Amino acid sequence: MKENRVFDDLTRLMADAGEVAHGMRREAETALRTQLERLLSTMNIVTREEFEAVKEMAAKARAENERLSARLAALEAELTGKAAGLED
């Protein structure tokens, strides 16, 4: 019976130690996250959301530029054709 009580006490002690270790881990993660956020806020770094927004804007601008280039080429070809027709 005394042996069972020793094992019960040891089990309880190990469980408490595990809870303490888990709490310490959470505190360390929180402290690390806070320090990293503070460090990153002092640097000139964009967020992922800002990067994705600018990337999307650049893609739209590139597509519009290609569309306008094609339209300009078509208009130039049309003008060249009309100018050739007037010379004949």
PyMOL commands that set and color helices and strands:
alter all, ss='L'
color gray80, all
select helices_A, chain A and resi 2-42+48-87
alter helices_A, ss='H'
color red, helices_A
deselect
rebuild
show_as cartoon
